[in-house]
Amino acid sequence: MGVTGGIAAYKSVEIASRLKKLGANVKVIMTQSATEFVTPKTFQEITKNPVAVEMFANITDFDENHIALANFADVVLIAPATANFLAKVAHGIADDLLTTTILATPAQMIFAPAMNTVMWENVATQDNLKILLRRDIKIIEPATGNLACGTIGKGRLPEPEKICAEVVKFFNATQSDDEDFQSVVTVSSSFGEILTVREETEKLHGKKILVTAGGTVEPIDPVRYIGNRSSGRMGYEIAEAARLQGADVILISAKSELPAPKNVKFIKIETAEEMRTAVLNEFDTVDAVIMSAAVSDYRVKNVAAQKIKKSAETLTLELVKNPDILKELGQLKKSQVLIGFAAETENLLEYAQKKLAEKNLEMIVANNVTEEGAGFAVATNIATLIYRNGKIENFPKMTKAELAEKIIARVAEFF
Ligand SMILES: Cc1cc2nc3c(=O)[nH]c(=O)nc-3n(C[C@H](O)[C@H](O)[C@H](O)COP(=O)(O)O)c2cc1C
């Protein structure tokens, strides 16, 4: 457990105490600033372990060196996490024992930020949080309420109970090797409470979501293909946003340079026909499908077995229509929520509304790819959400990660 220099540091005494009672072996590292709020002695008494602050203190054995604690933990919880600490970790700074340990640990990290509302909303803090979330660090959102600085707003450290529930949740999800801790957690009387916390905080807990992403590739010959400009980013961000809301995610990806996201079922395909097979294999078991992949409408009729040599002045390729996967899903669907994408260059609303109706979708995400800051291969998007009941929601330019969060929040409302 790491404790940084925020006014809420006193609450981390109760967190350490609760974790200890749950059977955890808790070792605390404090930043120098944290010792201004609580003494190391307090944590030492509670955890019955020495408390570390200084990087260079008491180094007698270089095998037990400055990163020894990094390998000790199954999970690293930082509560409270200051704005300063978030910034340092986001940028890989390791200038004290806590941040050095963080950089060196293979353990799952859970950060519980707490700070004044303006500090929380500051673009620098928000950008840092985005970086941390991408690294699979679990962030426990601060609560809203009275703050120590006399204002009311978002920034409070959530109650110790809730923070401990997140730690327990991690162990329950990963089936820890530590049988003792596992069994203590499972029989703990707070288990019911913990499940409730999980259901309240994760809007897609228990749901299975299928996301498609990237651009399909249709071969011409063994070295050439017909493709499109999709980077896959929108779909990968949607998969990540769904996972962060507790969904079981299947990501079926056509061509994309992005690394496979962690903790999702990842299926890589190339052509539209392969995409169709992969999607249909999963369709019966999922609660929602978000088709953000750019699927080629046509494929080459006769793919050449050998590389086509340069000879005549013109070359004609005959194309045949690919299966319309979304339409097929619209006909097959039982209770699944179906979301489509319309990337257009003209008559955006008209085409998108037509597609929504024809393909029997619950919602369509429409964007005009010719607008600056929208569409393929850029980090931002400008989207309009159109619903089956005719409702239209326009979003301003935002990052694809932000748009993914919004789309997932809307998907959750269908359940
Ligand atoms: C009384 C007082 C309360 C503070 N509370 C917070 C806080 O709640 N959150 C925060 O991010 N910073 C807070 N700060 C500022 C941090 O202590 C400061 O940024 C410090 O450099 C953090 O160091 P650390 O991240 O190494 O612990 C507070 C400072 C003071 C003097």
The ligand as an SDF file (V2000), in Angstrom:
LIG
                    3D

 31 33  0  0  0  0  0  0  0  0999 V2000
   -2.7020   20.7310    3.8970 C   0  0  0  0  0  0  0  0  0  0  0  0
   -2.3960   20.1760    2.5530 C   0  0  0  0  0  0  0  0  0  0  0  0
   -3.2990   19.2880    1.9960 C   0  0  0  0  0  0  0  0  0  0  0  0
   -3.0700   18.7320    0.7090 C   0  0  0  0  0  0  0  0  0  0  0  0
   -3.9740   17.8680    0.1940 N   0  0  0  0  0  0  0  0  0  0  0  0
   -3.7710   17.3590   -1.0440 C   0  0  0  0  0  0  0  0  0  0  0  0
   -4.7110   16.4650   -1.6000 C   0  0  0  0  0  0  0  0  0  0  0  0
   -5.7290   16.1220   -0.9950 O   0  0  0  0  0  0  0  0  0  0  0  0
   -4.4650   15.9740   -2.8440 N   0  0  0  0  0  0  0  0  0  0  0  0
   -3.3540   16.3250   -3.5400 C   0  0  0  0  0  0  0  0  0  0  0  0
   -3.2130   15.8520   -4.6860 O   0  0  0  0  0  0  0  0  0  0  0  0
   -2.4300   17.1560   -3.0270 N   0  0  0  0  0  0  0  0  0  0  0  0
   -2.6030   17.6790   -1.7940 C   0  0  0  0  0  0  0  0  0  0  0  0
   -1.6750   18.5360   -1.2710 N   0  0  0  0  0  0  0  0  0  0  0  0
   -0.4670   18.8460   -2.0440 C   0  0  0  0  0  0  0  0  0  0  0  0
    0.5490   17.7290   -1.9530 C   0  0  0  0  0  0  0  0  0  0  0  0
    0.9000   17.4890   -0.5850 O   0  0  0  0  0  0  0  0  0  0  0  0
    1.7900   18.1220   -2.7520 C   0  0  0  0  0  0  0  0  0  0  0  0
    1.4510   18.1880   -4.1220 O   0  0  0  0  0  0  0  0  0  0  0  0
    2.9290   17.1550   -2.5600 C   0  0  0  0  0  0  0  0  0  0  0  0
    4.0150   17.5310   -3.3790 O   0  0  0  0  0  0  0  0  0  0  0  0
    2.5320   15.7130   -2.8590 C   0  0  0  0  0  0  0  0  0  0  0  0
    3.6420   14.8850   -2.6990 O   0  0  0  0  0  0  0  0  0  0  0  0
    3.5670   13.3040   -2.9350 P   0  0  0  0  0  0  0  0  0  0  0  0
    2.7570   13.0940   -4.1540 O   0  0  0  0  0  0  0  0  0  0  0  0
    4.9970   12.8830   -3.1060 O   0  0  0  0  0  0  0  0  0  0  0  0
    2.9620   12.7110   -1.7050 O   0  0  0  0  0  0  0  0  0  0  0  0
   -1.8900   19.0830    0.0090 C   0  0  0  0  0  0  0  0  0  0  0  0
   -0.9780   19.9560    0.5880 C   0  0  0  0  0  0  0  0  0  0  0  0
   -1.2210   20.4910    1.8310 C   0  0  0  0  0  0  0  0  0  0  0  0
   -0.2190   21.4170    2.4340 C   0  0  0  0  0  0  0  0  0  0  0  0
  1  2  1  0
  2  3  1  0
  2 30  2  0
  3  4  2  0
  4  5  1  0
  4 28  1  0
  5  6  2  0
  6  7  1  0
  6 13  1  0
  7  8  2  0
  7  9  1  0
  9 10  1  0
 10 11  2  0
 10 12  1  0
 12 13  2  0
 13 14  1  0
 14 15  1  0
 14 28  1  0
 15 16  1  0
 16 17  1  0
 16 18  1  0
 18 19  1  0
 18 20  1  0
 20 21  1  0
 20 22  1  0
 22 23  1  0
 23 24  1  0
 24 25  2  0
 24 26  1  0
 24 27  1  0
 28 29  2  0
 29 30  1  0
 30 31  1  0
M  END
$$$$
